[in-house]
Amino acid sequence: MGKPEPEIEWHWEGRPLLPDRRRLMYRDRDGGFVLKVLYCQAKDRGLYVCAARNSAGQTLSAVQLHVKEPRLRFTRPLQDVEGREHGIAVLECKVPNSRIPTAWFREDQRLLPCRKYEQIEEGTVRRLIIHRLKADDDGVYLCEMRGRVRTVANVTVKGPILKRLPRKLDVLEGENAVLLVETQEAGVKGRWSRDGEELPATCQSSSGHMHALVLPGVTREDAGEVTFSLGNSRTTTLLRVKCVKHSPPGPPVLAEMFKGHKNTVLLTWKPPEPAPETPFIYRLERQEVGSEDWIQCFSIEKAGAVEVPGDCVPSEGDYRFRVCTVSEHGRSPHVVFQGSAHLVPTARLVAGLEDVQVYDGEDAVFSLDLSTIIQGTWFLNGEELKSNKPEGQVGPGALRYYMEQKGLQHRLILQSVKHQDSGALVGFSCPGVQDSAALTIQESPVHILSPQAKVSLTFTTSERVVLTCELSRVDFPATWYKDGQKVEENESLVVKVDGHKHRLILPEAEIRDSGEFECRTEGVSAFFSVTVQDPPVHIVDPQEHVFVHAITSECVMLTCEVDREAAPVCWYKDGQEVEESDFLVLENDGHHRRLVLPAAQPPDGGEFQCVAGDERAYFTVTITDVSSWIVYPSGKVYVAAVRLERVVLTCELCRPWAEVRWTKDGEEVVESPALLLQKEDTVRRLVLPAVQLEDSGEYLCEIDDESASFTVTVTEPPVRIIYPRDEVTLIAVTLECVALMCELSREDAPVRWYKDGLEVEESEALVLEREGPRCRLVLPAAQPEDGGEFVCDAGDDSAFFTVTVTEPPVQFLAPEAAPGPLCVAPEEPVVLSCELSRAGAPVFWSHNGRPVQEGEGLELHAEGPRRVLRIPAAGPAHAGIYTCQSGTAPGGPSLSFTVQVAEPPPVKLVSELTPLTVHEGDDATFRCEVSPPDADVTWLRNGAVVTPGPQLEITQHGSSRILTLRGCQLGDAGTVTAQAGGVTTSARLHVRETELLFLRRLQDVRAEEGQDVCLEVETGRVGAAGAVRWMRGGEPLPHDSRLSMAQDGHIHRLFIHGVILADQGTYGCESHHDRTLARLSVRRECPVHS
């Protein structure tokens, strides 16, 4: 701060600093100059200097910034990146360990993975991909490890908007809000909006590249999201309006309460001190004693006296009051009036009592509504009902009542009124209200509530039966009837009455209890149809069909178990119910039912059934004469099988313990995996799991002198074609490999291949293959003449194939799709190339629909399948659509190329040079941006063309052109110009002389006469020759051979050889910016005595 206003420059390590994303330069509200370095990195450490200059002089202030690096660092930090708007930007870094978690930030905002911010972790690599870049994505990005270890990079978004809006802007209410945007092109028209609504043009202004929005005197309504749009580009800021704090008004004073005449209270108070600057009112509130809630009474504008009547309160009670001051800036603290007042509101009848008519035994309810909450008194036949007890009784054994009050409503409930209470008079009384009503009791007719219709019920024996009839009146008599006869109570039939419900109960129902029941009372009845039946019978065992084998005279017993002891069953043989006799006995033993054949004979065999209800048990009984061991087969058995089929020979005996002997062709068989002998009860089996041809022969199952004979004949199975089952049609193109495959049911079955009725012969062009059951005919490179009808013949079955071989159509192989437009500059060569599927296929070129003739500035070439059209030097006439068509038939395959011959674009300056001011010895860099990027730029300095050299460097990066002047001197000041086409841009270079200050100053020296003396100083920079001057006594040094001066970089020395007494005095060394002095003292040389 200073007067006049100083000019401020910031330096870092001796180099000028300019503001950027991480270095912010601004003035605070107190007028101070601030340099803020965001997200400090190790490279930011160093000496920062603030230089202030005005007409009164100059001053410096310096501070050393130390940045402590963490022990755990990124092995590869982020690098600054640039991206075009609507494109992508990729930030990448490496962490020391792949298990370390990281987080991404844009400045202070945490970025979560989404479609826009794609976050990838690959080992130790952390990558952030920003999709669909926009202007607001421009900024500082951070990748953070644990412990707030960060790496920082800048993302620059190139687009129509060069300088975007800040992310947020805080403005005090009533101040002006100013927003600036810089665009790439001058004179364009942008659009300002807030929360999607366009802002008025009166707030907007534009000048060249700059666009401004000024919102004067902002209020809270101006807060929101402000957006500047330019075409598809936009930048947004969050405008926040901070409110200016105002003090609320003070409280009223001298508040007092006076109890006036009955049922009113007088409240007085004085205005607050000091009086509020803005308009205000007084708010009066009340609180019922014992309650925590304060309720507003009313508001008034002037202080003084207020009378509060009883009608201002909702109900009778003791009330307290308080008052406060209210303005637009808030509310003052409340002031409570001392004491309380008892107030009673005046009541009015809103809904009065009405006469009540009820049935005998019901409750009678009397109610009325008042205009306010107040207590009252109930009367019954002129007698006051006690109000201190909500429940009571009028006289011993008389009517009971219940009183209640809910808000404005008062109720009296007379409970279970009787007929003798009819005509009673009910009254209610309170201040201002009196009302009464009469009670009438009437007899109610009885009716049946349930059941409404006849009920049919089914029960099983021993089950409990309950019949219920509900009447409309309590304890009203009713009579039960069964089949028209009045029932009589006993142990097996009980009648009960419970209030409205009458019940008839049969504790354990029996079949004789079935019938029609009726509950009858005063002309109405309820009917019930009851059916009692035995429960169904179930057979417990057996659950499956039982087969019984016995021999003559053996005892056979068939047993059936049921779930109920008394359940009846019936036995049947061959569909006829059996009759008990000496030869067939039926037994009943608890749950078991038996049929016994004491001495079974062969005629006793057959199918037996035990029938119990709806269920049946089945038995098959076979009685065999003891003279024969073999029950089955009775004659010779012939078995025909095919190879690998399973063959089972079965012999059934009359006894399970009998042993048999199996033979084949007279020799006893030996059990093996290929021949199995099985025994199961009375059944004997010989099993051949996979019969072979050699298994054919005669097999015998022998026991004693009996045998069962089996003749087995095994044959090969017929050959069948498993695939294909239907005729196959194949269409192929020339040189394509065609394979016909046929799968047989047997691997070793022979096949023959035929083509058009003739057996084929194997050759290089036709190969026959065999792999297990699969047979193939292969045409490695099919030709049109190879087409025809092929047959695979397997003797008993055949497969048919129809093969057609055609020439393939000519196709364009490359490029696969029509290429995009080809833009070339004038005189630039053009090559159009495509590749066909056949080398010899003819093609025809056309230009805009007309055939192309070679020699009209065009060249046509054919290199195998490749076709080329070449234009050595393109001109405007060569622009258009070129088509390469295969063949001459209309609609044939074709490929089109679009050639555009563009005029050279005019050279434009996207950004111009800016003036520079540097210190002597510093580098000066001038930069401009041209369009197109390859435009030629000529640099001039003071009108002369610049020639690159050690001091002058000319570089190019894309569309940027850079001129760097190394180690600027005072004489390098002047005008720098860049010429591109017909446009130029110029800027001035100012070189400031660097201050030459003394770092090490002169020191006083004492010497004896005749000695050599050296005076030495050190400067902050290497000065030019003659930049410092030596003085003695304030005058330049005289010419003396004993005096010599020397310079070695920063060091300047003055040598005095053989000093004398006249040399002593004050010596000085000065530059244009600094001065240092020292005293030289010379003593006489002391004589030496020998």
Phi, psi and omega in degrees: 000150179172170177231133350296171184306123183284159172263126188253136172228136177254139180231146175229118182054039177083357181251141180299146178250137173245149181293144174213197187296325183257351177242106183257132178238123183200173176252137179275180184293340178271002179092001181282155179263128188237134168244117181247123178257115183270147173050060186304139176239171180300327182289350180274354182291152178146190183265122177253130184236133173253118179253125180241131180226141166210187184295342180275347180144199181219159178208158181235149172219126186234153177212141179264124179263121177252130178243115180274121182276141178288158178292322179265116185237164172289130178289332172221112183285171176292153175240147177298142180227158174237151178209155177274150178300141184074002176264209179230159174227138183240122175250134185219139176214173179233138177257159183294332185221137184294341182271358182283125177283150179227162176223148181251141180226147163251103188056241183265003184262123177289133180258126177257150181299133177199186181296327181281315182252094180273122183246124187238137173238116179233096184066238178269359182272133173242125187230134175242122178248119180261115181266157175049061182302142173224173187302322183287352175281349177294129180162195183260130181241144183230144168245126189239131171264180178296152184078018179057035172278123189232155165232140193237144175210155177262137173249118180255126181254116179272131179185190180298334181260117181274314180244116183272174176283155173294158182297324178209155181222121179258126181229138176287145180301129181099342177276172178269139175255122183240125179237133182237140176225136177249130181252161182290321181254145180273150174081002179283157183250119178259180182229125177260136179214158176229120182054039176086351180257131184293138181273152183296150182292339181294339180269357189248150175208151180221144177209107181064241181273348187263140178230129185237148173232123181240120177249101184283142174052059187295149175237180180298330181292340180280348181293148179153191181266111182262131186232136171251123184243137176221099185064234179270000180262149179205153174223143190228146172225154177261110179273118180244129182254117180267133185281145174277126184285131176242145180280137177290162180291163178280166183279158174298162181234164176055048179280128182222152179241134176234127178274112183277211178293178191306134173068028173219161176218142182250126181244133178228152176199169180244158179296159179291156178233125355286164181289141178298151180282335182255159179303147182212165177226170175251135179246122181257133181231156180234159177215126176286134182301130182098348178256158178260351187267136172257134184237135182290133176271299179193174179238144178224158184266335185243147176281161180152230182237138179230131178259127181251111180277169180294334180292351181276354181250151184282334184210163180292138179169180176265130187235144172249161183224153174213162183219150177215167178256136183231130173223183181291346179262005176132197185233142178279168172297153180282147174246120185266132175286134181290136177091184179217165182227141177269119183237144180231121178284152176279125185266151174227153181275117179268312178224115187275179178290149177231150177298142183242131178238118183226169177272159180301130179093350180270169176272141176252127184244124175247133181216154173210156181243133178253167181279347182212164180277116183205152179277150180220180183235134177261146178232142175233114182054040177083354180264128182289134176271137184295124182272345180280350176235116182296335178245144180198184181217133180269100178079154180296126178070008182266202189292135175263149182221168179212127180248144177210153178225124178235099181067240183274353186259136175243135183227145173233121180249121174263119191268134174047063182291148179252169183298329181287347178279355182299136180094000179296146181250125181251133179229157178225141182216139173205168181305116177093353184222134170217135182206157181210163179204161185252155179248129178237130180248134179227152179288141180255136176290146179271144173210161184273123178279320176203144001277154180275339181226172181296138183248130177252125184232143179235131180227162173256161182301147181073001179276149180279131181243127178233120176252126185240132175234123182254124180259163182282343181241147186282137175054030177279137186291146176211156184235140181258142178229149174230121182053038176086354182253138180294133183280154176240136182288141173204192182294329183264002178211117185238137176245130181230150176235128180224090180067241181281346192255134175245131185234144171243124187238130172250102186301317179224101186291146174236167183299326181290347178282354178296146178158189181257120180253147181221134173252113190243134176207121174043053172088357177237149183218154171241135188245141179226132175252115186247130176238124178245127182220161178292151177289154180294148180270139178236140176274120181277319182208137005272155177264345182236169179295132182251131177249128182237128177244131180216165177250172184302138178073001178280148179277127180246129180234124176253125185241137178228127180254128179248165185273359180223134186296319186272005184293129179279149175227163176230141179252141180228146174232121181054037175089354181250135179294135184278158176238136182291141180205189177292335183263354181214113185246135177251129183238149178230112184228091181064239180277353186260139175237131186232146169242123186241131171253098187301319181221088187291143176238159181308323179294342180286348179291158180155193180262121180248146177225139172250114186254122177231103183065237180264005184249155183223147172242135187249140179224135173246118184249128177239121179252121184248139176292136184294346181288346182233124177281322187269117178276321181212139001273159180269343179226187182285140182246132177251128181238123176249130182217160174257160183303140180076002177280155179274130181238131180235122175255124187241134177228127181252130182256170179273343180229138183290337185271358183291142180257143181235167178230126180260134177230156175230118181054040175089351181249139181294137182279155177245130182291138180204174177302334180271352180214115184246139176248126184236148180225125181215104182057242181266004185257134175240135184230146168243121186243129173250099186299320180222090188293142178246169181300322182288352178280358177295147178152190182253125180250140178235138171252107190251141172212119187053237183262003181260156177204151172247132187253136178228124176256117184252128178239122183247129179233162175290142177286149178294146179286131177233147176269115181282320180216136358274154178271334180244167178295139183251132177245124180239136176239123181229164177253165183305140178072000177282147179278126180245127180236124176254125185238138179225127180251128185258166179279345180226138185292321188267008182289132180283148176226161175229141178255137179231145174233121181052039175090351182248139179293136184278159175239138182289140179205187179293331182271350180216116185243134176253129182236152179220125178221096183063230180280000183261130177242137182230145168242121187241130171253098187300320180223086188295142176242160180307324181288349179281353179291156178156192180257121180252144180230132172255109186257121179247029180083280182276349184210159181217153174236141186242139180227134174246118185246130175235125180246122183238160174290135180286145176290149180290130180235154173272118183273323181214133356286156183290331180229163180299125180290161178288172181302140179256114182258124180230159177272160177304143180069005178274140180288151179232132178234119176252124187225143173213162183234132182261163177282341177233134185292323187268006183289133180281148176228160179227128179264142175221152180237112183055039176088352180254141181301145179269132177253128179292138180109346178271051185076015182233150176231133179246133180227150173231119181235089184065233178280359185266136177238132187230134169243123184239134175246109184298319182219106185287141174230175180303328182290341181275356178289148177142197183252123177255132183237131174250115184245138179272124179076176182255352182290137178298143179082007178291166179301140180211162179221133185246146177234136176254122180247127177240125178258108188267146170287144179300132182291149178290145180282131179229152174265112179285319175221143185261171178290151177240143180299147180233144172234119181232162175270155179305127181096345179276165176271146176241128182239119176256136185223137172219164182233130184242161175223129003287166184298336183266012180294145179280135179236133177248130180261138177230145175232117185056038177087350181259141180295136182278131175252124181301143179197191180301325181272335185244122178240132177243122181230164181220131175229099182064238180270000181270139174241131188232132173241123182242127175256116183273139174051062185299140174247171182299327182285351180278354179297144180163202183251131177250131185233140173241127179247131177220110184065234180260011182244149179226160173216139184228156178205151181270143173249120177251129179246117180266139178292131179281135180297132178258099183250156182267120175275318175243120189265171180294147177241144177300141184232139173241132183216159175265154182301131179099344179282162173267138181238140176235123174257132190223139174229159176232130181262162180287340175216169179279112180273158177290166179299134181082008180288335176241151180235144177260138183229157170223122182063029178081003180242153176301152180295139177288161177285115184212133182293340179282348182258132176217147180238144181218151177229131177229085183068243180279349187264130175239131183234148172238120181257133175238114185265130178057068185296150176236173182298330182289345182280344184291152182152195182260123179253143179227152174231126186222151171239186179292343188239350185208165182207143176221143184232152176207158183254129174256121178248132182242127177254150177293147179286130181283127179292148180258124179261133180265000000 
